């Protein structure tokens, strides 16, 4: 049984704290500093490895076990966030409509803002209806970085697919 843990991962956009327990990862957040901790359990190591693959351009979907803890509405929003494809963005209204509550755009925004698991539950992929960047707990510069990173990785992948058939000729 995995006891509660906290460990840290150094990403290209800052230090990330990973916390969880027997039921899965419960929090991934940007932090300014870290205290020393014991060796990370396998679940935390797997999470860090998947983040490594993501930042290395080798992972677009995550399979790490999550322990999302929020209200029923928040969890519904967070599950919907996980359906947003890599390199794509949606609006708060899109999320509200997808979960069947078109009139709850503001509540969707609040739930998005309370997402405890950055990157893996990709709240950074949600933007304003007019295409504007809106709040992000890790800072708007990180949101822009993540969106640019995913957009560039997606374009490179599409380009590679387009030229791959001709490469063998």
C-alpha positions as CSV (number, residue, x, y, z in Angstrom):
1,X,0.0,0.0,0.0
2,X,1.3,3.4,-1.0
3,X,1.3,5.9,1.9
4,X,0.8,9.6,1.2
5,X,3.7,11.1,-0.6
6,X,5.0,14.4,-2.0
7,X,7.8,14.5,-4.5
8,X,9.1,17.0,-7.0
9,X,9.8,17.1,-10.7
10,X,11.9,19.7,-12.5
11,X,10.2,20.8,-15.7
12,X,11.3,23.2,-18.4
13,X,8.8,25.7,-17.0
14,X,9.5,25.3,-13.3
15,X,9.4,23.0,-10.3
16,X,6.3,20.8,-10.1
17,X,5.1,19.2,-6.8
18,X,3.5,15.7,-7.2
19,X,1.4,14.5,-4.3
20,X,-0.8,11.5,-3.8
21,X,-1.4,8.3,-2.0
22,X,-2.8,4.8,-2.3
23,X,-5.7,5.9,-4.5
24,X,-3.5,7.8,-7.0
25,X,-2.1,11.2,-7.8
26,X,-4.2,13.9,-6.0
27,X,-2.2,17.0,-6.8
28,X,0.3,18.3,-9.4
29,X,1.1,21.9,-9.0
30,X,3.8,24.5,-9.8
31,X,5.8,25.5,-6.7
32,X,8.7,27.9,-6.1
33,X,10.8,25.7,-4.0
34,X,11.0,22.2,-2.6
35,X,12.1,20.5,0.6
36,X,14.0,17.3,0.6
37,X,12.0,14.1,0.6
38,X,12.5,10.4,0.7
39,X,12.6,8.3,-2.4
40,X,9.5,8.6,-4.5
41,X,7.1,5.5,-4.6
42,X,6.5,3.8,-7.9
43,X,3.3,5.8,-8.6
44,X,5.2,9.1,-8.2
45,X,8.1,7.7,-10.3
46,X,5.6,6.7,-13.1
47,X,4.0,10.2,-13.0
48,X,7.4,11.9,-13.3
49,X,8.4,9.5,-16.1
50,X,5.2,10.4,-18.0
51,X,5.8,14.1,-17.4
52,X,9.4,13.6,-18.8
53,X,7.9,11.9,-21.9
54,X,5.4,14.8,-22.3
55,X,8.0,17.5,-22.1
56,X,10.3,15.4,-24.3
57,X,7.6,15.4,-27.0
58,X,7.0,11.6,-26.7
59,X,3.7,11.6,-24.8
60,X,0.3,13.2,-25.6
61,X,-1.9,11.2,-23.3
62,X,-1.4,10.2,-19.7
63,X,-2.2,6.9,-18.0
64,X,-1.1,7.7,-14.5
65,X,-3.7,6.8,-11.8
66,X,-5.5,9.9,-10.5
67,X,-7.3,10.5,-7.3
68,X,-9.5,13.6,-8.2
69,X,-11.2,15.0,-5.2
70,X,-13.8,17.7,-5.6
71,X,-17.5,18.3,-5.8
72,X,-19.5,16.2,-8.3
73,X,-19.6,19.2,-10.6
74,X,-15.9,19.9,-10.4
75,X,-15.1,16.2,-11.1
76,X,-17.4,16.3,-14.1
77,X,-15.6,19.3,-15.5
78,X,-12.2,17.8,-14.8
79,X,-13.1,14.5,-16.6
80,X,-14.3,16.6,-19.5
81,X,-11.0,18.5,-19.5
82,X,-9.2,15.2,-20.0
83,X,-11.0,14.7,-23.3
84,X,-9.5,17.8,-24.9
85,X,-7.0,16.5,-27.5
86,X,-3.3,17.4,-27.3
87,X,-2.5,20.6,-29.1
88,X,-6.2,21.8,-29.2
89,X,-8.1,24.4,-27.2
90,X,-11.7,24.8,-26.2
91,X,-13.7,27.5,-24.5
92,X,-15.4,27.5,-21.1
93,X,-18.7,27.5,-23.1
94,X,-17.6,24.4,-25.0
95,X,-16.9,22.6,-21.7
96,X,-20.3,23.8,-20.3
97,X,-22.1,22.6,-23.3
98,X,-20.3,19.2,-23.3
99,X,-21.4,18.5,-19.8
100,X,-24.9,19.6,-20.6
101,X,-25.0,22.9,-18.6
102,X,-24.7,25.7,-21.2
103,X,-25.7,28.3,-18.6
104,X,-22.9,27.3,-16.2
105,X,-20.0,28.8,-18.1
106,X,-18.8,30.7,-15.0
107,X,-19.1,27.7,-12.8
108,X,-17.0,25.8,-15.3
109,X,-14.4,28.5,-15.1
110,X,-14.3,28.2,-11.3
111,X,-14.0,24.4,-11.5
112,X,-11.3,24.8,-14.1
113,X,-9.4,27.2,-11.8
114,X,-9.6,24.7,-8.9
115,X,-8.2,21.8,-11.0
116,X,-5.6,20.3,-8.6
117,X,-3.7,18.4,-11.3
118,X,-2.0,20.6,-13.9
119,X,-0.9,19.3,-17.3
120,X,-2.4,15.8,-16.9
121,X,-5.9,17.3,-16.4
122,X,-5.2,19.9,-19.1
123,X,-6.9,23.1,-17.8
124,X,-4.3,25.0,-19.8
125,X,-6.2,24.1,-23.0
126,X,-9.3,26.1,-22.0
127,X,-9.4,29.7,-23.3
128,X,-11.9,32.5,-23.5
129,X,-14.6,32.3,-26.2
130,X,-12.9,35.1,-28.2
131,X,-9.7,33.1,-28.1
132,X,-8.1,35.1,-25.3
133,X,-5.9,33.6,-22.6
134,X,-7.6,33.6,-19.3
135,X,-6.3,32.9,-15.8
136,X,-4.0,30.0,-15.0
137,X,-2.8,29.1,-11.6
138,X,0.7,28.5,-12.8
139,X,0.8,31.9,-14.4
140,X,-0.3,33.0,-17.9
141,X,3.3,32.7,-19.2
142,X,3.2,29.0,-18.4
143,X,-0.2,28.6,-20.1
144,X,1.1,30.3,-23.2
145,X,4.3,28.1,-23.1
146,X,2.2,24.9,-22.8
147,X,-0.1,25.9,-25.6
148,X,2.8,26.8,-27.8
149,X,4.7,23.7,-26.9
150,X,1.7,21.4,-27.8
151,X,0.8,23.3,-30.9
152,X,4.4,23.1,-32.2
153,X,4.7,19.4,-31.3
154,X,1.4,18.7,-33.0
155,X,2.4,20.5,-36.2
156,X,5.8,18.7,-36.3
157,X,3.9,15.4,-36.0
158,X,1.5,16.2,-38.8
159,X,4.3,17.3,-41.0
160,X,6.2,14.1,-40.3
161,X,3.1,12.1,-41.2
162,X,2.7,14.0,-44.4
163,X,6.3,13.4,-45.6
164,X,6.7,9.9,-44.2
165,X,5.2,8.0,-47.2
166,X,7.7,9.8,-49.6
167,X,10.6,9.2,-47.3
168,X,11.1,5.6,-48.4
169,X,11.2,6.5,-52.1
